[in-house]
Amino acid sequence: MKVAIYIRVSTTGKGQDADNQREVLREYCQRMGYQIHDEYRDEVSGGTAERPAFKRLFEDAAKRWFDLALFWSLDRWSREGTRATIRYMEQLESYGINYRSYTEQYIESSGSFKDVILALLSTLARLEKIRLFERVGAGLARSKKCTRR
């Protein structure tokens, strides 16, 4: 089986390291006897589809260059919300490509509850993104308030 590994971190230099995901996913592929077709790595927010490696993964999926898209977790795959996340999964399936979350083994294209789990987890990932923006906004407001004094 040919595998596309998708790796994403939001920022670099703040304790996030894409290499951690990459090494574990490579080891998993080796244990499973999978051939790694390519690694797709983004260092950008998952709240947008404007991710170069993510786009390239879908371009290659359309060409059927691999059989399985493997990612660390759903929030590393996308934080765009339920509709967008499910649309991505359906798009892969329309190309004949399976998908699997390494850390959430119940998220895979062959799982019987895949649609329910995807809806729930992608909603939670989107909510976490909103909470992050709220925390950052509150911190900036507090900082501005302190500098005025």
C-alpha positions, 0 to 999 in steps of 0.5 A: 500500500502506498501512503501519503503522510500529511504533517502540519503544525501551526507555528514553528519555534513555539514548541511545535515540531513537525518532525515529531509527527513525521518520525512516528508516522514513518515508523508506523508505515514501516511496522505496517509494511506500507510504502511511503509515496510522499510526505506533505508538510505544512507550517500554517494554520489548519483553519484555512484550505490555503495550505500548499502541501495540503493542496498538493496532496489532493492534486496527487490523490486525484492522480491516484499516486497513493492509496492512503492519506495518513495524518497525526490527528484530525486537528492536524488535518483540518480545523475548518469545521465539520462541513469542510472536513467531511468534504475533504474526506469525501473528496479523497473517497471519490478518488478511491483514496482511504484515510486514517488518523494515527492517534484516533484509530476510529477515524478511518475510511473503513470505520462504521461510525466514521461520519458521526465521529468526523462531525463531532471531532471536526466541530471540536477542532473548530471550537478550539480554534475559536477559543484560541482566537478569543484567548489571543484577543483577550491577551492583546486587549489586556496588553493595550490596557496595561500600556495606557496606564 
